[in-house]
Amino acid sequence: MHLKFINEVPDVAKIYPIELSKDVSFPWVNRLRKDYAEKAKAPLYKMMANNHVAKCPGIFHLLRHGWIMRTWSDVAITTNGDGSSFEWRTPHDWPTPFMDWVNHENYSSFMENWPDQSLKHILKFNTGWRVEVPKGYYLLEMAIPYQDDSRFDVMPGVFVHEYGAAAMNPFIRWNVKEGTELIPAGTPLAQYILVPREEVSFSCEQYDPTKHNVGLLDTIKKTKFVSDMGFIRKFFGD
C-alpha cells in the first residue's frame, strides 16, 4: 500500500513537502510541554490528581496521526468589513493564481448561522498538490486540531482512489472581517488522515454491568497517581 503526494509547482515538494504529523512542531505544544516539565519538578506533583493537558492522550494521538500540508508562499489577505469583498497578494505571480474562491451564493447563503465575523465567500488555496489514494481507503482532509490560529478554518473533505491524482486545494472559511493578515510560507494549513473504507457494524445499548466493562479503564487509572498510557495501550491491545 502506498500513498503518493505530487506537487506540480517546481521545487515546492523539496522546500515545503507534506510531512508526517508527528514530525511537525507547534509552538503552543512546546509551551505546554515546557510548563508541564516545570510543574512536574515539584516533589509531590506526580502524586496529585493530574489534569494537565500535556497528559491528554486523545489530543496528542490525533495531532501525531497522518500528514500536514503547509503553505508554500506568503499570502496577504485583506478584507474591508463588508463581509464580501476581499483582496489577496503574494510576492510572486505564479502561473496558477495562488488563491481562488467559491461565491457565497453557492454555499454560505444556505447557512442560517454563518459567523458574522467570517467572509461570506469560501476561499481556496491552489496548492499544486495532488494525491493518489490507495484502493480501499479514504484520505480525510481536515483542519489541524487544536490549531492556535483562529483566522481561518479549513473545510473538511475526502479523497478516494477513484479520483485519480486528485487536486488538494483546501477550502477555508476566512474569519477576519476587516484588516490585512499575512499567512507566511510554511504555515501548517491542513491535516490528512488515511481511513479504511469498510463497513462496520454498530450498536447502541443500555449499560448492563454483566455485559459491559465500562469501569475497567477507570479501575486501571485509579491504581496510579498519574495514568500510565503505555500500560493502558498494552492492556487493551493497541
Kinemage of the C-alpha trace (Angstrom):
@kinemage 1
@onewidth
@group {chain A} dominant
@subgroup {mainchain}
@vectorlist {calphas} color= white
{ca met a 1} P 0.000 0.000 0.000
{ca his a 2} L 1.340 3.406 -0.954
{ca leu a 3} L 0.001 6.952 -0.601
{ca lys a 4} L 1.542 9.342 -3.132
{ca phe a 5} L 1.661 13.144 -2.852
{ca ile a 6} L 2.683 15.025 -6.017
{ca asn a 7} L 3.232 18.766 -6.496
{ca glu a 8} L 3.014 20.419 -9.898
{ca val a 9} L 4.798 23.634 -8.846
{ca pro a 10} L 8.574 23.366 -9.380
{ca asp a 11} L 10.594 22.707 -6.197
{ca val a 12} L 7.653 23.000 -3.766
{ca ala a 13} L 7.894 19.294 -2.911
{ca lys a 14} L 11.535 19.893 -1.915
{ca ile a 15} L 11.127 23.157 0.005
{ca tyr a 16} L 7.748 22.651 1.701
{ca pro a 17} L 6.999 18.907 1.477
{ca ile a 18} L 3.957 17.321 3.047
{ca glu a 19} L 5.220 15.956 6.358
{ca leu a 20} L 4.275 13.302 8.860
{ca ser a 21} L 2.189 14.985 11.545
{ca lys a 22} L 4.407 13.573 14.276
{ca asp a 23} L 7.357 15.499 12.819
{ca val a 24} L 5.623 18.898 12.877
{ca ser a 25} L 6.289 21.148 15.861
{ca phe a 26} L 3.581 23.513 17.098
{ca pro a 27} L 4.669 26.434 19.337
{ca trp a 28} L 1.695 26.053 21.694
{ca val a 29} L 2.553 22.375 22.236
{ca asn a 30} L 6.154 23.284 23.030
{ca arg a 31} L 4.978 25.844 25.584
{ca leu a 32} L 2.559 23.319 27.092
{ca arg a 33} L 5.221 20.643 27.488
{ca lys a 34} L 7.650 23.131 28.988
{ca asp a 35} L 5.013 24.152 31.526
{ca tyr a 36} L 4.358 20.520 32.438
{ca ala a 37} L 8.078 19.782 32.778
{ca glu a 38} L 8.465 22.669 35.212
{ca lys a 39} L 5.426 21.752 37.294
{ca ala a 40} L 6.431 18.080 37.378
{ca lys a 41} L 9.624 19.045 39.240
{ca ala a 42} L 7.587 19.651 42.388
{ca pro a 43} L 8.179 16.696 44.775
{ca leu a 44} L 4.524 15.716 45.154
{ca tyr a 45} L 3.244 16.772 41.719
{ca lys a 46} L 3.221 13.267 40.261
{ca met a 47} L 1.282 12.029 43.285
{ca met a 48} L -1.507 14.556 42.841
{ca ala a 49} L -4.620 14.327 40.700
{ca asn a 50} L -3.088 15.347 37.417
{ca asn a 51} L -5.290 17.171 34.934
{ca his a 52} L -2.512 18.777 32.902
{ca val a 53} L -3.401 18.805 29.204
{ca ala a 54} L 0.112 17.608 28.358
{ca lys a 55} L -1.012 14.181 29.624
{ca cys a 56} L -4.169 14.015 27.479
{ca pro a 57} L -3.728 11.067 25.094
{ca gly a 58} L -6.647 11.988 22.840
{ca ile a 59} L -5.185 15.352 21.825
{ca phe a 60} L -1.694 14.166 21.029
{ca his a 61} L -2.637 10.842 19.470
{ca leu a 62} L -4.662 12.843 16.944
{ca leu a 63} L -2.001 15.506 16.424
{ca arg a 64} L 0.613 12.832 15.682
{ca his a 65} L -1.588 10.997 13.177
{ca gly a 66} L -1.416 11.418 9.415
{ca trp a 67} L 0.255 14.198 7.438
{ca ile a 68} L 0.449 18.004 7.442
{ca met a 69} L 0.324 20.318 4.433
{ca arg a 70} L 1.962 23.746 4.745
{ca thr a 71} L 1.515 26.881 2.672
{ca trp a 72} L 4.469 27.348 0.298
{ca ser a 73} L 4.161 31.087 -0.356
{ca asp a 74} L 3.491 34.163 1.716
{ca val a 75} L -0.035 35.416 1.109
{ca ala a 76} L -1.615 38.613 2.424
{ca ile a 77} L -5.417 38.699 2.619
{ca thr a 78} L -7.286 41.984 3.027
{ca thr a 79} L -10.963 42.416 3.922
{ca asn a 80} L -12.768 45.743 4.338
{ca gly a 81} L -15.569 44.894 6.782
{ca asp a 82} L -18.489 44.325 4.418
{ca gly a 83} L -18.168 40.528 4.670
{ca ser a 84} L -17.958 40.171 0.916
{ca ser a 85} L -15.104 41.999 -0.811
{ca phe a 86} L -11.514 40.894 -0.325
{ca glu a 87} L -8.108 41.084 -1.954
{ca trp a 88} L -5.058 38.866 -1.783
{ca arg a 89} L -1.488 39.130 -2.947
{ca thr a 90} L 1.662 37.029 -2.978
{ca pro a 91} L 5.302 38.039 -3.561
{ca his a 92} L 5.299 36.340 -6.961
{ca asp a 93} L 2.871 35.961 -9.864
{ca trp a 94} L 2.559 32.200 -10.035
{ca pro a 95} L 1.336 30.662 -13.332
{ca thr a 96} L -1.788 29.487 -11.487
{ca pro a 97} L -3.311 32.053 -9.100
{ca phe a 98} L -2.391 31.093 -5.543
{ca met a 99} L -5.947 31.687 -4.334
{ca asp a 100} L -9.468 31.251 -5.654
{ca trp a 101} L -12.906 31.367 -4.046
{ca val a 102} L -16.435 29.986 -4.002
{ca asn a 103} L -19.092 32.682 -4.203
{ca his a 104} L -21.381 32.924 -1.178
{ca glu a 105} L -24.386 32.234 -3.438
{ca asn a 106} L -23.081 28.688 -3.870
{ca tyr a 107} L -22.556 27.881 -0.184
{ca ser a 108} L -22.812 30.233 2.790
{ca ser a 109} L -26.098 31.796 1.641
{ca phe a 110} L -27.764 28.471 2.503
{ca met a 111} L -26.480 28.635 6.098
{ca glu a 112} L -28.639 30.155 8.828
{ca asn a 113} L -25.810 30.585 11.341
{ca trp a 114} L -22.814 31.625 9.264
{ca pro a 115} L -20.474 33.523 11.644
{ca asp a 116} L -20.858 37.276 11.311
{ca gln a 117} L -17.095 37.859 11.564
{ca ser a 118} L -16.369 35.485 8.667
{ca leu a 119} L -16.080 36.325 4.982
{ca lys a 120} L -19.212 35.147 3.169
{ca his a 121} L -17.203 33.576 0.367
{ca ile a 122} L -15.177 30.397 0.821
{ca leu a 123} L -11.523 30.930 -0.084
{ca lys a 124} L -9.406 28.244 -1.732
{ca phe a 125} L -5.662 27.683 -1.754
{ca asn a 126} L -4.402 26.454 -5.114
{ca thr a 127} L -1.517 24.474 -3.689
{ca gly a 128} L -0.394 22.463 -6.700
{ca trp a 129} L -0.583 19.315 -4.582
{ca arg a 130} L -2.234 16.136 -5.873
{ca val a 131} L -2.730 12.807 -4.175
{ca glu a 132} L -3.136 9.212 -5.302
{ca val a 133} L -5.032 7.321 -2.613
{ca pro a 134} L -4.586 3.539 -2.320
{ca lys a 135} L -7.601 1.350 -3.029
{ca gly a 136} L -9.842 0.675 -0.057
{ca tyr a 137} L -9.125 3.959 1.768
{ca tyr a 138} L -10.425 7.466 2.212
{ca leu a 139} L -7.956 10.297 2.727
{ca leu a 140} L -9.660 12.698 5.119
{ca glu a 141} L -8.786 16.389 4.748
{ca met a 142} L -9.428 18.387 7.896
{ca ala a 143} L -8.459 21.428 9.913
{ca ile a 144} L -5.432 20.873 12.109
{ca pro a 145} L -6.966 20.014 15.503
{ca tyr a 146} L -6.312 22.428 18.358
{ca gln a 147} L -4.789 24.883 15.903
{ca asp a 148} L -3.620 28.109 17.558
{ca asp a 149} L -4.764 30.286 14.652
{ca ser a 150} L -8.350 31.489 14.628
{ca arg a 151} L -8.028 33.467 11.378
{ca phe a 152} L -9.209 30.591 9.219
{ca asp a 153} L -10.952 27.209 9.361
{ca val a 154} L -10.220 24.503 6.803
{ca met a 155} L -13.403 22.906 5.497
{ca pro a 156} L -13.222 19.086 5.630
{ca gly a 157} L -13.363 16.746 2.662
{ca val a 158} L -12.243 13.316 1.446
{ca phe a 159} L -10.254 11.856 -1.443
{ca val a 160} L -10.607 8.324 -2.816
{ca his a 161} L -8.723 6.113 -5.254
{ca glu a 162} L -11.351 6.649 -7.947
{ca tyr a 163} L -10.450 10.354 -8.189
{ca gly a 164} L -7.040 9.508 -9.683
{ca ala a 165} L -4.353 12.102 -8.969
{ca ala a 166} L -6.800 14.434 -7.229
{ca ala a 167} L -6.068 18.124 -6.675
{ca met a 168} L -5.582 19.038 -2.991
{ca asn a 169} L -6.783 22.636 -2.777
{ca pro a 170} L -8.118 23.267 0.733
{ca phe a 171} L -11.220 25.420 1.095
{ca ile a 172} L -11.139 27.791 4.052
{ca arg a 173} L -13.572 29.996 5.930
{ca trp a 174} L -11.779 33.286 6.495
{ca asn a 175} L -12.586 34.692 9.943
{ca val a 176} L -11.103 38.203 9.722
{ca lys a 177} L -13.843 40.586 8.622
{ca glu a 178} L -11.688 43.689 8.361
{ca gly a 179} L -7.955 44.228 8.042
{ca thr a 180} L -4.916 42.706 6.397
{ca glu a 181} L -3.415 39.440 7.631
{ca leu a 182} L -0.245 37.727 6.456
{ca ile a 183} L -0.079 33.953 6.284
{ca pro a 184} L 3.641 33.205 5.984
{ca ala a 185} L 5.047 30.485 3.765
{ca gly a 186} L 5.427 27.323 5.835
{ca thr a 187} L 2.248 27.850 7.891
{ca pro a 188} L 0.600 24.494 8.739
{ca leu a 189} L -2.605 24.517 6.728
{ca ala a 190} L -4.406 21.160 6.835
{ca gln a 191} L -4.096 17.639 8.228
{ca tyr a 192} L -4.695 14.442 6.256
{ca ile a 193} L -5.613 11.077 7.756
{ca leu a 194} L -5.970 7.771 5.910
{ca val a 195} L -9.167 5.924 6.869
{ca pro a 196} L -10.129 2.371 5.770
{ca arg a 197} L -13.202 2.176 3.535
{ca glu a 198} L -15.022 -0.685 5.176
{ca glu a 199} L -18.478 -1.368 6.519
{ca val a 200} L -18.528 -1.544 10.304
{ca ser a 201} L -21.453 -2.867 12.280
{ca phe a 202} L -22.508 -0.857 15.306
{ca ser a 203} L -24.983 -0.934 18.167
{ca cys a 204} L -26.444 1.428 20.766
{ca glu a 205} L -27.128 -0.357 24.042
{ca gln a 206} L -28.286 0.347 27.541
{ca tyr a 207} L -25.489 -0.192 30.057
{ca asp a 208} L -25.519 -3.666 31.596
{ca pro a 209} L -22.811 -4.343 34.222
{ca thr a 210} L -22.890 -8.047 33.352
{ca lys a 211} L -22.003 -7.329 29.713
{ca his a 212} L -20.041 -4.061 29.563
{ca asn a 213} L -16.659 -3.372 31.143
{ca val a 214} L -17.293 0.366 31.255
{ca gly a 215} L -15.460 0.714 34.562
{ca leu a 216} L -12.359 -1.254 33.518
{ca leu a 217} L -10.421 1.756 32.280
{ca asp a 218} L -11.372 3.795 35.340
{ca thr a 219} L -10.174 0.999 37.617
{ca ile a 220} L -6.816 0.860 35.828
{ca lys a 221} L -6.430 4.631 36.140
{ca lys a 222} L -7.247 4.565 39.858
{ca thr a 223} L -4.272 2.287 40.532
{ca lys a 224} L -1.805 5.051 39.555
{ca phe a 225} L -1.288 8.632 40.710
{ca val a 226} L -0.622 9.501 37.067
{ca ser a 227} L -2.227 7.483 34.266
{ca asp a 228} L 0.246 5.166 32.564
{ca met a 229} L -0.932 5.352 28.950
{ca gly a 230} L 1.729 2.880 27.831
{ca phe a 231} L 0.282 0.247 30.160
{ca ile a 232} L -3.280 1.109 29.107
{ca arg a 233} L -2.485 0.756 25.395
{ca lys a 234} L -0.710 -2.531 26.022
{ca phe a 235} L -3.587 -3.818 28.146
{ca phe a 236} L -6.209 -3.044 25.501
{ca gly a 237} L -4.003 -4.290 22.684
{ca asp a 238} L -3.180 -1.016 20.903
